[in-house]
Amino acid sequence: MFDTRGMDEGWSPGRGILNGAGARRPEHSLWPHVPIHARVVWADTGLEEWIETTAMGWAGDLVYVDMRRTDYRVNACWLHADDVKRRDA
């Protein structure tokens, strides 16, 4: 498992999020990916935004979310299931 604790904000270009749930390996992959709305709280502004994206997997009550269409600093993040809603395809 990749531990991001201790990394400073300058380690990668792009924005951080406040409601991310850390890094882990998906217990279950979703293929095809499931269309969702995801609630993201941006670290630089503290503002909440609902984005259209896809869920790529899950583990317990966490959902692995594709972030490639945003300016988030990496390609995916883990969000709590309460921050994710399925959308019509």
Gaussian input, Z-matrix of N, CA and C with variables (Angstrom, degrees):
# hf/3-21g

backbone

0 1
 N
 C     1     B1
 C     2     B2     1     A1
 N     3     B3     2     A2     1     D1
 C     4     B4     3     A3     2     D2
 C     5     B5     4     A4     3     D3
 N     6     B6     5     A5     4     D4
 C     7     B7     6     A6     5     D5
 C     8     B8     7     A7     6     D6
 N     9     B9     8     A8     7     D7
 C    10    B10     9     A9     8     D8
 C    11    B11    10    A10     9     D9
 N    12    B12    11    A11    10    D10
 C    13    B13    12    A12    11    D11
 C    14    B14    13    A13    12    D12
 N    15    B15    14    A14    13    D13
 C    16    B16    15    A15    14    D14
 C    17    B17    16    A16    15    D15
 N    18    B18    17    A17    16    D16
 C    19    B19    18    A18    17    D17
 C    20    B20    19    A19    18    D18
 N    21    B21    20    A20    19    D19
 C    22    B22    21    A21    20    D20
 C    23    B23    22    A22    21    D21
 N    24    B24    23    A23    22    D22
 C    25    B25    24    A24    23    D23
 C    26    B26    25    A25    24    D24
 N    27    B27    26    A26    25    D25
 C    28    B28    27    A27    26    D26
 C    29    B29    28    A28    27    D27
 N    30    B30    29    A29    28    D28
 C    31    B31    30    A30    29    D29
 C    32    B32    31    A31    30    D30
 N    33    B33    32    A32    31    D31
 C    34    B34    33    A33    32    D32
 C    35    B35    34    A34    33    D33
 N    36    B36    35    A35    34    D34
 C    37    B37    36    A36    35    D35
 C    38    B38    37    A37    36    D36
 N    39    B39    38    A38    37    D37
 C    40    B40    39    A39    38    D38
 C    41    B41    40    A40    39    D39
 N    42    B42    41    A41    40    D40
 C    43    B43    42    A42    41    D41
 C    44    B44    43    A43    42    D42
 N    45    B45    44    A44    43    D43
 C    46    B46    45    A45    44    D44
 C    47    B47    46    A46    45    D45
 N    48    B48    47    A47    46    D46
 C    49    B49    48    A48    47    D47
 C    50    B50    49    A49    48    D48
 N    51    B51    50    A50    49    D49
 C    52    B52    51    A51    50    D50
 C    53    B53    52    A52    51    D51
 N    54    B54    53    A53    52    D52
 C    55    B55    54    A54    53    D53
 C    56    B56    55    A55    54    D54
 N    57    B57    56    A56    55    D55
 C    58    B58    57    A57    56    D56
 C    59    B59    58    A58    57    D57
 N    60    B60    59    A59    58    D58
 C    61    B61    60    A60    59    D59
 C    62    B62    61    A61    60    D60
 N    63    B63    62    A62    61    D61
 C    64    B64    63    A63    62    D62
 C    65    B65    64    A64    63    D63
 N    66    B66    65    A65    64    D64
 C    67    B67    66    A66    65    D65
 C    68    B68    67    A67    66    D66
 N    69    B69    68    A68    67    D67
 C    70    B70    69    A69    68    D68
 C    71    B71    70    A70    69    D69
 N    72    B72    71    A71    70    D70
 C    73    B73    72    A72    71    D71
 C    74    B74    73    A73    72    D72
 N    75    B75    74    A74    73    D73
 C    76    B76    75    A75    74    D74
 C    77    B77    76    A76    75    D75
 N    78    B78    77    A77    76    D76
 C    79    B79    78    A78    77    D77
 C    80    B80    79    A79    78    D78
 N    81    B81    80    A80    79    D79
 C    82    B82    81    A81    80    D80
 C    83    B83    82    A82    81    D81
 N    84    B84    83    A83    82    D82
 C    85    B85    84    A84    83    D83
 C    86    B86    85    A85    84    D84
 N    87    B87    86    A86    85    D85
 C    88    B88    87    A87    86    D86
 C    89    B89    88    A88    87    D87
 N    90    B90    89    A89    88    D88
 C    91    B91    90    A90    89    D89
 C    92    B92    91    A91    90    D90
 N    93    B93    92    A92    91    D91
 C    94    B94    93    A93    92    D92
 C    95    B95    94    A94    93    D93
 N    96    B96    95    A95    94    D94
 C    97    B97    96    A96    95    D95
 C    98    B98    97    A97    96    D96
 N    99    B99    98    A98    97    D97
 C   100   B100    99    A99    98    D98
 C   101   B101   100   A100    99    D99
 N   102   B102   101   A101   100   D100
 C   103   B103   102   A102   101   D101
 C   104   B104   103   A103   102   D102
 N   105   B105   104   A104   103   D103
 C   106   B106   105   A105   104   D104
 C   107   B107   106   A106   105   D105
 N   108   B108   107   A107   106   D106
 C   109   B109   108   A108   107   D107
 C   110   B110   109   A109   108   D108
 N   111   B111   110   A110   109   D109
 C   112   B112   111   A111   110   D110
 C   113   B113   112   A112   111   D111
 N   114   B114   113   A113   112   D112
 C   115   B115   114   A114   113   D113
 C   116   B116   115   A115   114   D114
 N   117   B117   116   A116   115   D115
 C   118   B118   117   A117   116   D116
 C   119   B119   118   A118   117   D117
 N   120   B120   119   A119   118   D118
 C   121   B121   120   A120   119   D119
 C   122   B122   121   A121   120   D120
 N   123   B123   122   A122   121   D121
 C   124   B124   123   A123   122   D122
 C   125   B125   124   A124   123   D123
 N   126   B126   125   A125   124   D124
 C   127   B127   126   A126   125   D125
 C   128   B128   127   A127   126   D126
 N   129   B129   128   A128   127   D127
 C   130   B130   129   A129   128   D128
 C   131   B131   130   A130   129   D129
 N   132   B132   131   A131   130   D130
 C   133   B133   132   A132   131   D131
 C   134   B134   133   A133   132   D132
 N   135   B135   134   A134   133   D133
 C   136   B136   135   A135   134   D134
 C   137   B137   136   A136   135   D135
 N   138   B138   137   A137   136   D136
 C   139   B139   138   A138   137   D137
 C   140   B140   139   A139   138   D138
 N   141   B141   140   A140   139   D139
 C   142   B142   141   A141   140   D140
 C   143   B143   142   A142   141   D141
 N   144   B144   143   A143   142   D142
 C   145   B145   144   A144   143   D143
 C   146   B146   145   A145   144   D144
 N   147   B147   146   A146   145   D145
 C   148   B148   147   A147   146   D146
 C   149   B149   148   A148   147   D147
 N   150   B150   149   A149   148   D148
 C   151   B151   150   A150   149   D149
 C   152   B152   151   A151   150   D150
 N   153   B153   152   A152   151   D151
 C   154   B154   153   A153   152   D152
 C   155   B155   154   A154   153   D153
 N   156   B156   155   A155   154   D154
 C   157   B157   156   A156   155   D155
 C   158   B158   157   A157   156   D156
 N   159   B159   158   A158   157   D157
 C   160   B160   159   A159   158   D158
 C   161   B161   160   A160   159   D159
 N   162   B162   161   A161   160   D160
 C   163   B163   162   A162   161   D161
 C   164   B164   163   A163   162   D162
 N   165   B165   164   A164   163   D163
 C   166   B166   165   A165   164   D164
 C   167   B167   166   A166   165   D165
 N   168   B168   167   A167   166   D166
 C   169   B169   168   A168   167   D167
 C   170   B170   169   A169   168   D168
 N   171   B171   170   A170   169   D169
 C   172   B172   171   A171   170   D170
 C   173   B173   172   A172   171   D171
 N   174   B174   173   A173   172   D172
 C   175   B175   174   A174   173   D173
 C   176   B176   175   A175   174   D174
 N   177   B177   176   A176   175   D175
 C   178   B178   177   A177   176   D176
 C   179   B179   178   A178   177   D177
 N   180   B180   179   A179   178   D178
 C   181   B181   180   A180   179   D179
 C   182   B182   181   A181   180   D180
 N   183   B183   182   A182   181   D181
 C   184   B184   183   A183   182   D182
 C   185   B185   184   A184   183   D183
 N   186   B186   185   A185   184   D184
 C   187   B187   186   A186   185   D185
 C   188   B188   187   A187   186   D186
 N   189   B189   188   A188   187   D187
 C   190   B190   189   A189   188   D188
 C   191   B191   190   A190   189   D189
 N   192   B192   191   A191   190   D190
 C   193   B193   192   A192   191   D191
 C   194   B194   193   A193   192   D192
 N   195   B195   194   A194   193   D193
 C   196   B196   195   A195   194   D194
 C   197   B197   196   A196   195   D195
 N   198   B198   197   A197   196   D196
 C   199   B199   198   A198   197   D197
 C   200   B200   199   A199   198   D198
 N   201   B201   200   A200   199   D199
 C   202   B202   201   A201   200   D200
 C   203   B203   202   A202   201   D201
 N   204   B204   203   A203   202   D202
 C   205   B205   204   A204   203   D203
 C   206   B206   205   A205   204   D204
 N   207   B207   206   A206   205   D205
 C   208   B208   207   A207   206   D206
 C   209   B209   208   A208   207   D207
 N   210   B210   209   A209   208   D208
 C   211   B211   210   A210   209   D209
 C   212   B212   211   A211   210   D210
 N   213   B213   212   A212   211   D211
 C   214   B214   213   A213   212   D212
 C   215   B215   214   A214   213   D213
 N   216   B216   215   A215   214   D214
 C   217   B217   216   A216   215   D215
 C   218   B218   217   A217   216   D216
 N   219   B219   218   A218   217   D217
 C   220   B220   219   A219   218   D218
 C   221   B221   220   A220   219   D219
 N   222   B222   221   A221   220   D220
 C   223   B223   222   A222   221   D221
 C   224   B224   223   A223   222   D222
 N   225   B225   224   A224   223   D223
 C   226   B226   225   A225   224   D224
 C   227   B227   226   A226   225   D225
 N   228   B228   227   A227   226   D226
 C   229   B229   228   A228   227   D227
 C   230   B230   229   A229   228   D228
 N   231   B231   230   A230   229   D229
 C   232   B232   231   A231   230   D230
 C   233   B233   232   A232   231   D231
 N   234   B234   233   A233   232   D232
 C   235   B235   234   A234   233   D233
 C   236   B236   235   A235   234   D234
 N   237   B237   236   A236   235   D235
 C   238   B238   237   A237   236   D236
 C   239   B239   238   A238   237   D237
 N   240   B240   239   A239   238   D238
 C   241   B241   240   A240   239   D239
 C   242   B242   241   A241   240   D240
 N   243   B243   242   A242   241   D241
 C   244   B244   243   A243   242   D242
 C   245   B245   244   A244   243   D243
 N   246   B246   245   A245   244   D244
 C   247   B247   246   A246   245   D245
 C   248   B248   247   A247   246   D246
 N   249   B249   248   A248   247   D247
 C   250   B250   249   A249   248   D248
 C   251   B251   250   A250   249   D249
 N   252   B252   251   A251   250   D250
 C   253   B253   252   A252   251   D251
 C   254   B254   253   A253   252   D252
 N   255   B255   254   A254   253   D253
 C   256   B256   255   A255   254   D254
 C   257   B257   256   A256   255   D255
 N   258   B258   257   A257   256   D256
 C   259   B259   258   A258   257   D257
 C   260   B260   259   A259   258   D258
 N   261   B261   260   A260   259   D259
 C   262   B262   261   A261   260   D260
 C   263   B263   262   A262   261   D261
 N   264   B264   263   A263   262   D262
 C   265   B265   264   A264   263   D263
 C   266   B266   265   A265   264   D264

   B1=1.4391
   B2=1.5172
   B3=1.3033
   B4=1.4561
   B5=1.5181
   B6=1.2996
   B7=1.4606
   B8=1.5304
   B9=1.3437
   B10=1.4578
   B11=1.5219
   B12=1.3292
   B13=1.4645
   B14=1.5244
   B15=1.3065
   B16=1.4530
   B17=1.5145
   B18=1.3191
   B19=1.4641
   B20=1.5175
   B21=1.3069
   B22=1.4588
   B23=1.5244
   B24=1.3102
   B25=1.4525
   B26=1.5216
   B27=1.3260
   B28=1.4544
   B29=1.5087
   B30=1.3069
   B31=1.4613
   B32=1.5155
   B33=1.3260
   B34=1.4504
   B35=1.5158
   B36=1.3289
   B37=1.4591
   B38=1.5238
   B39=1.3033
   B40=1.4570
   B41=1.5195
   B42=1.3114
   B43=1.4548
   B44=1.5244
   B45=1.3213
   B46=1.4468
   B47=1.5219
   B48=1.3275
   B49=1.4532
   B50=1.5171
   B51=1.3225
   B52=1.4602
   B53=1.5182
   B54=1.3175
   B55=1.4593
   B56=1.5220
   B57=1.3299
   B58=1.4602
   B59=1.5155
   B60=1.3183
   B61=1.4665
   B62=1.5253
   B63=1.3382
   B64=1.4629
   B65=1.5173
   B66=1.3040
   B67=1.4603
   B68=1.5169
   B69=1.2944
   B70=1.4595
   B71=1.5129
   B72=1.2835
   B73=1.4631
   B74=1.5300
   B75=1.3522
   B76=1.4659
   B77=1.5275
   B78=1.3202
   B79=1.4617
   B80=1.5215
   B81=1.3322
   B82=1.4620
   B83=1.5237
   B84=1.3191
   B85=1.4604
   B86=1.5183
   B87=1.3203
   B88=1.4560
   B89=1.5149
   B90=1.3249
   B91=1.4476
   B92=1.5005
   B93=1.3084
   B94=1.4513
   B95=1.5249
   B96=1.3394
   B97=1.4618
   B98=1.5259
   B99=1.3227
   B100=1.4622
   B101=1.5293
   B102=1.3415
   B103=1.4671
   B104=1.5335
   B105=1.3311
   B106=1.4574
   B107=1.5309
   B108=1.3273
   B109=1.4573
   B110=1.5270
   B111=1.3210
   B112=1.4637
   B113=1.5283
   B114=1.3341
   B115=1.4622
   B116=1.5155
   B117=1.3411
   B118=1.4616
   B119=1.5254
   B120=1.3377
   B121=1.4595
   B122=1.5265
   B123=1.3375
   B124=1.4596
   B125=1.5281
   B126=1.3285
   B127=1.4676
   B128=1.5263
   B129=1.3255
   B130=1.4653
   B131=1.5256
   B132=1.3357
   B133=1.4670
   B134=1.5169
   B135=1.3311
   B136=1.4632
   B137=1.5146
   B138=1.3269
   B139=1.4609
   B140=1.5181
   B141=1.3253
   B142=1.4590
   B143=1.5182
   B144=1.3298
   B145=1.4608
   B146=1.5212
   B147=1.3325
   B148=1.4629
   B149=1.5178
   B150=1.3247
   B151=1.4575
   B152=1.5248
   B153=1.3311
   B154=1.4608
   B155=1.5176
   B156=1.3259
   B157=1.4556
   B158=1.5264
   B159=1.3290
   B160=1.4616
   B161=1.5222
   B162=1.3255
   B163=1.4659
   B164=1.5233
   B165=1.3460
   B166=1.4598
   B167=1.5226
   B168=1.3457
   B169=1.4612
   B170=1.5101
   B171=1.3348
   B172=1.4558
   B173=1.5145
   B174=1.3196
   B175=1.4665
   B176=1.5208
   B177=1.3249
   B178=1.4587
   B179=1.5180
   B180=1.3366
   B181=1.4697
   B182=1.5279
   B183=1.3245
   B184=1.4602
   B185=1.5288
   B186=1.3396
   B187=1.4619
   B188=1.5262
   B189=1.3286
   B190=1.4579
   B191=1.5281
   B192=1.3282
   B193=1.4630
   B194=1.5286
   B195=1.3324
   B196=1.4632
   B197=1.5230
   B198=1.3465
   B199=1.4676
   B200=1.5269
   B201=1.3326
   B202=1.4685
   B203=1.5174
   B204=1.3205
   B205=1.4685
   B206=1.5199
   B207=1.2977
   B208=1.4657
   B209=1.5172
   B210=1.3243
   B211=1.4636
   B212=1.5298
   B213=1.3489
   B214=1.4647
   B215=1.5212
   B216=1.3251
   B217=1.4650
   B218=1.5222
   B219=1.3116
   B220=1.4671
   B221=1.5292
   B222=1.3186
   B223=1.4647
   B224=1.5215
   B225=1.3284
   B226=1.4587
   B227=1.5223
   B228=1.3280
   B229=1.4600
   B230=1.5266
   B231=1.3178
   B232=1.4579
   B233=1.5202
   B234=1.3323
   B235=1.4533
   B236=1.5198
   B237=1.3285
   B238=1.4613
   B239=1.5262
   B240=1.3119
   B241=1.4673
   B242=1.5305
   B243=1.3313
   B244=1.4743
   B245=1.5324
   B246=1.3209
   B247=1.4658
   B248=1.5348
   B249=1.3209
   B250=1.4711
   B251=1.5194
   B252=1.3291
   B253=1.4684
   B254=1.5167
   B255=1.3211
   B256=1.4722
   B257=1.5205
   B258=1.3335
   B259=1.4620
   B260=1.5189
   B261=1.3171
   B262=1.4607
   B263=1.5188
   B264=1.3208
   B265=1.4733
   B266=1.4794
   A1=108.59
   A2=115.76
   A3=121.70
   A4=109.28
   A5=117.59
   A6=122.94
   A7=108.83
   A8=116.92
   A9=120.79
   A10=112.89
   A11=118.32
   A12=119.21
   A13=110.11
   A14=115.51
   A15=120.18
   A16=114.70
   A17=117.74
   A18=119.59
   A19=108.07
   A20=116.35
   A21=118.09
   A22=110.33
   A23=116.71
   A24=122.25
   A25=113.09
   A26=118.86
   A27=120.86
   A28=114.56
   A29=119.56
   A30=120.58
   A31=113.17
   A32=118.26
   A33=121.09
   A34=109.01
   A35=117.97
   A36=119.01
   A37=110.91
   A38=116.11
   A39=120.57
   A40=111.18
   A41=114.76
   A42=121.49
   A43=111.64
   A44=115.38
   A45=121.37
   A46=110.23
   A47=116.85
   A48=121.33
   A49=110.11
   A50=115.55
   A51=120.90
   A52=113.33
   A53=118.76
   A54=120.43
   A55=113.63
   A56=117.61
   A57=120.65
   A58=110.80
   A59=116.03
   A60=121.18
   A61=113.03
   A62=117.82
   A63=119.70
   A64=112.17
   A65=116.17
   A66=122.38
   A67=110.46
   A68=116.47
   A69=123.21
   A70=109.14
   A71=116.68
   A72=121.58
   A73=108.53
   A74=117.96
   A75=119.39
   A76=111.68
   A77=116.20
   A78=120.28
   A79=110.20
   A80=115.52
   A81=121.61
   A82=108.59
   A83=116.29
   A84=120.96
   A85=108.98
   A86=115.98
   A87=121.31
   A88=108.93
   A89=117.03
   A90=121.38
   A91=108.95
   A92=119.26
   A93=124.15
   A94=111.12
   A95=115.63
   A96=120.01
   A97=109.56
   A98=115.97
   A99=121.92
   A100=110.08
   A101=118.14
   A102=120.59
   A103=110.77
   A104=116.66
   A105=121.37
   A106=110.89
   A107=114.90
   A108=123.75
   A109=105.09
   A110=117.40
   A111=121.71
   A112=109.28
   A113=116.15
   A114=121.33
   A115=108.54
   A116=115.26
   A117=121.99
   A118=107.96
   A119=117.07
   A120=122.02
   A121=106.65
   A122=115.83
   A123=120.94
   A124=110.86
   A125=116.81
   A126=122.37
   A127=112.66
   A128=117.61
   A129=119.13
   A130=113.17
   A131=117.09
   A132=120.07
   A133=113.61
   A134=117.42
   A135=121.64
   A136=112.91
   A137=116.94
   A138=120.85
   A139=111.33
   A140=115.36
   A141=122.91
   A142=109.13
   A143=115.88
   A144=120.98
   A145=108.69
   A146=117.17
   A147=122.13
   A148=107.36
   A149=117.15
   A150=121.64
   A151=109.96
   A152=116.28
   A153=121.89
   A154=107.94
   A155=115.98
   A156=120.81
   A157=108.11
   A158=117.13
   A159=120.54
   A160=110.65
   A161=114.39
   A162=121.55
   A163=107.80
   A164=115.33
   A165=120.41
   A166=112.80
   A167=116.66
   A168=120.04
   A169=110.21
   A170=115.75
   A171=119.87
   A172=110.71
   A173=114.12
   A174=122.77
   A175=106.27
   A176=116.92
   A177=120.15
   A178=110.03
   A179=116.99
   A180=120.29
   A181=112.16
   A182=117.29
   A183=122.08
   A184=110.16
   A185=115.50
   A186=121.92
   A187=108.25
   A188=116.16
   A189=122.84
   A190=108.31
   A191=116.98
   A192=123.47
   A193=110.70
   A194=115.72
   A195=122.47
   A196=108.88
   A197=117.30
   A198=122.10
   A199=112.16
   A200=118.37
   A201=120.98
   A202=113.61
   A203=119.76
   A204=121.35
   A205=112.49
   A206=117.75
   A207=122.09
   A208=109.11
   A209=116.79
   A210=119.45
   A211=111.27
   A212=116.34
   A213=121.20
   A214=108.63
   A215=116.61
   A216=119.96
   A217=115.15
   A218=119.40
   A219=120.93
   A220=109.14
   A221=117.28
   A222=121.51
   A223=115.10
   A224=118.07
   A225=120.48
   A226=109.56
   A227=115.29
   A228=119.91
   A229=109.16
   A230=115.25
   A231=122.51
   A232=108.36
   A233=115.97
   A234=121.92
   A235=109.31
   A236=115.80
   A237=119.93
   A238=108.97
   A239=117.06
   A240=121.97
   A241=111.52
   A242=118.19
   A243=121.22
   A244=112.03
   A245=117.91
   A246=122.79
   A247=112.48
   A248=116.29
   A249=121.40
   A250=109.39
   A251=116.18
   A252=122.15
   A253=109.11
   A254=115.65
   A255=120.38
   A256=109.01
   A257=116.20
   A258=120.29
   A259=108.94
   A260=115.13
   A261=119.86
   A262=108.96
   A263=115.86
   A264=121.46
   A265=114.16
   D1=141.08
   D2=-179.56
   D3=-91.11
   D4=123.30
   D5=-178.25
   D6=-102.27
   D7=118.57
   D8=-177.67
   D9=-94.60
   D10=1.64
   D11=179.31
   D12=-63.24
   D13=139.17
   D14=177.63
   D15=90.22
   D16=-7.01
   D17=178.19
   D18=-80.88
   D19=134.27
   D20=179.89
   D21=-79.30
   D22=168.52
   D23=-175.87
   D24=-65.32
   D25=-17.39
   D26=-176.32
   D27=-91.91
   D28=10.32
   D29=-173.90
   D30=-70.13
   D31=-23.11
   D32=-178.85
   D33=-151.50
   D34=143.64
   D35=177.78
   D36=-67.67
   D37=157.62
   D38=179.31
   D39=106.90
   D40=178.31
   D41=-175.02
   D42=-93.71
   D43=151.45
   D44=173.10
   D45=-97.48
   D46=167.12
   D47=175.21
   D48=-124.27
   D49=149.80
   D50=-178.83
   D51=-89.38
   D52=-23.87
   D53=-175.06
   D54=-102.43
   D55=18.51
   D56=174.72
   D57=-68.72
   D58=152.35
   D59=-174.92
   D60=-109.07
   D61=22.27
   D62=177.50
   D63=85.90
   D64=-174.23
   D65=-176.21
   D66=-109.90
   D67=142.45
   D68=175.28
   D69=-163.49
   D70=173.73
   D71=177.79
   D72=-94.72
   D73=134.56
   D74=178.54
   D75=-61.91
   D76=133.68
   D77=173.49
   D78=-77.72
   D79=-30.38
   D80=-178.31
   D81=-136.38
   D82=131.07
   D83=175.40
   D84=-96.81
   D85=149.76
   D86=178.12
   D87=-112.73
   D88=118.41
   D89=174.83
   D90=-140.59
   D91=121.02
   D92=0.74
   D93=-69.75
   D94=160.12
   D95=178.93
   D96=-62.01
   D97=149.02
   D98=-175.81
   D99=-95.50
   D100=126.63
   D101=178.24
   D102=-65.79
   D103=132.10
   D104=-178.02
   D105=-141.38
   D106=165.31
   D107=161.69
   D108=-105.95
   D109=132.89
   D110=-178.99
   D111=-122.34
   D112=133.78
   D113=176.63
   D114=-88.03
   D115=121.06
   D116=-179.85
   D117=-119.69
   D118=134.02
   D119=173.54
   D120=-109.84
   D121=111.36
   D122=-174.66
   D123=-74.46
   D124=135.16
   D125=-176.22
   D126=-69.71
   D127=-33.20
   D128=-175.13
   D129=-75.62
   D130=-27.75
   D131=-177.87
   D132=-117.18
   D133=-20.76
   D134=-174.49
   D135=76.53
   D136=3.52
   D137=-178.09
   D138=-81.66
   D139=144.04
   D140=177.59
   D141=-91.78
   D142=139.95
   D143=177.56
   D144=-141.35
   D145=135.61
   D146=171.81
   D147=-95.57
   D148=123.25
   D149=-178.07
   D150=-115.18
   D151=151.88
   D152=172.78
   D153=-90.88
   D154=126.25
   D155=-178.63
   D156=-158.82
   D157=-158.22
   D158=178.78
   D159=-133.04
   D160=151.89
   D161=171.97
   D162=-92.72
   D163=132.28
   D164=-176.87
   D165=-106.93
   D166=-11.74
   D167=-179.74
   D168=178.18
   D169=178.87
   D170=175.02
   D171=-152.98
   D172=161.46
   D173=176.78
   D174=-150.47
   D175=112.97
   D176=-177.01
   D177=61.89
   D178=-125.86
   D179=178.95
   D180=-99.57
   D181=21.54
   D182=179.08
   D183=-110.69
   D184=145.82
   D185=-178.87
   D186=-119.75
   D187=133.88
   D188=178.68
   D189=-89.55
   D190=114.47
   D191=-167.70
   D192=-111.81
   D193=132.31
   D194=175.80
   D195=-73.03
   D196=123.75
   D197=-178.49
   D198=-117.13
   D199=15.89
   D200=-175.09
   D201=-65.66
   D202=-22.68
   D203=-178.99
   D204=-91.29
   D205=8.95
   D206=178.72
   D207=-115.13
   D208=-179.30
   D209=174.65
   D210=-98.65
   D211=24.45
   D212=173.22
   D213=-62.97
   D214=151.29
   D215=-171.11
   D216=-73.93
   D217=-15.63
   D218=175.59
   D219=-131.33
   D220=175.45
   D221=-172.42
   D222=-78.41
   D223=-17.46
   D224=-176.95
   D225=-154.64
   D226=162.59
   D227=175.68
   D228=-148.71
   D229=165.55
   D230=174.77
   D231=-101.27
   D232=129.33
   D233=175.29
   D234=-124.54
   D235=151.84
   D236=174.56
   D237=-67.28
   D238=148.18
   D239=-177.18
   D240=-57.60
   D241=-29.41
   D242=177.88
   D243=-64.16
   D244=-19.73
   D245=-178.82
   D246=-95.59
   D247=9.62
   D248=-175.88
   D249=-132.12
   D250=134.30
   D251=175.28
   D252=-131.46
   D253=133.44
   D254=177.70
   D255=-66.41
   D256=141.99
   D257=176.08
   D258=-120.52
   D259=159.99
   D260=177.21
   D261=-68.85
   D262=140.31
   D263=-176.02
   D264=-67.69

